[in-house]
Amino acid sequence: MLMSTFVQARARTVYSRIRAAAACTAAARGEDRGGRKEQTKLDAPPNIDSLTLARPLDAVPIALMSRRLVEAGLPTWAWTSRRVARHVHDPDSVVLAARRGEEVTGFAIMGFGDEAAHLNLLAVEPRCRRAGLGTRLVRWLEESARIAGTFEVSLEVRATNAAARGFYKALGYAEVDLLPGYYDRIEDAIRMTRDLRALRIDQPG
Ligand SMILES: CC(C)(COP(=O)(O)OP(=O)(O)OC[C@H]1O[C@@H](n2cnc3c(N)ncnc32)[C@H](O)[C@@H]1OP(=O)(O)O)[C@@H](O)C(=O)NCCC(=O)NCCS
């Protein structure tokens, strides 16, 4: 009973810390937590994707994008809409959606722990790539982690995904481990990490 009270109290602390950090990051970009944008000079032009915390209804398009863009060819659909929805509600997770109008054009899911944050999933629609959107999604979450006092970010990527490995390297991630058979025992993963401590607060990434 005592332990469960402790766990609930800790969960509430982490929840408010992460949500406050996410809200703070959103505010810095002229967005509010409900996804509405304040009308300021910082507003992006209409063809630029806005970043907002995902809503429960976004779980379906995000899961479909994961299956099509991240998990293609794997026997198991790991990131179903039910699992994504759990992360939308999880106090220790942030699901970030990029939108053009109502369409979800990209997303990223990060779990936050006391010592490290884990980038679970990231994808950008093919027609929206190489325009900096993947970088914006990752930097937004890194900034939230940093504000929350979590300075290490880790992730796993399919060993055959040369494009994503190139992308993460370009963002300062180092390949630190090979995990044989990590995906359904048929494909290896590469673990990559980035230490955010080296960054100055005024450095864009
Ligand atoms: C990986 C991914 C998210 C990158 O998104 P993006 O919006 O195209 O990325 P950016 O435009 O921010 O790219 C930033 C830099 O990363 C590197 N990069 C991006 N795509 C790359 C590719 N296909 N090959 C090599 N380097 C790449 C480049 O240095 C790029 O800068 P540049 O365009 O000025 O050369 C996108 O390719 C994707 O959704 N892939 C499928 C899903 C996936 O693999 N997710 C990651 C594993 S969970």
The ligand as an ORCA input file, in Angstrom:
! r2SCAN-3c Opt
* xyz 0 1
  C      14.448      9.169    -40.833
  C      13.398     10.227    -41.186
  C      12.471     10.446    -39.992
  C      14.107     11.548    -41.529
  O      13.117     12.564    -41.695
  P      13.410     13.883    -42.592
  O      12.316     14.840    -42.317
  O      13.621     13.506    -44.009
  O      14.792     14.377    -41.974
  P      15.504     15.812    -42.138
  O      14.976     16.496    -43.362
  O      15.371     16.528    -40.852
  O      17.029     15.368    -42.368
  C      18.098     15.950    -41.626
  C      19.408     15.367    -42.085
  O      19.457     13.962    -41.819
  C      20.200     13.301    -42.865
  N      19.324     12.422    -43.640
  C      17.975     12.458    -43.722
  N      17.514     11.492    -44.543
  C      18.619     10.832    -44.963
  C      18.800      9.734    -45.859
  N      17.753      9.123    -46.486
  N      20.049      9.291    -46.085
  C      21.114      9.891    -45.488
  N      21.004     10.964    -44.638
  C      19.760     11.423    -44.390
  C      20.707     14.426    -43.785
  O      21.964     14.853    -43.313
  C      19.643     15.501    -43.577
  O      20.102     16.798    -43.876
  P      20.033     17.324    -45.417
  O      18.653     17.047    -45.942
  O      20.329     18.791    -45.290
  O      21.093     16.545    -46.172
  C      12.572      9.796    -42.440
  O      13.468      9.427    -43.471
  C      11.626      8.629    -42.183
  O      10.495      8.831    -41.739
  N      12.066      7.387    -42.474
  C      11.191      6.218    -42.318
  C      10.923      5.900    -40.862
  C      12.201      5.671    -40.099
  O      13.160      5.096    -40.613
  N      12.218      6.132    -38.836
  C      13.386      6.041    -37.994
  C      13.474      4.754    -37.263
  S      12.215      4.630    -35.994
*
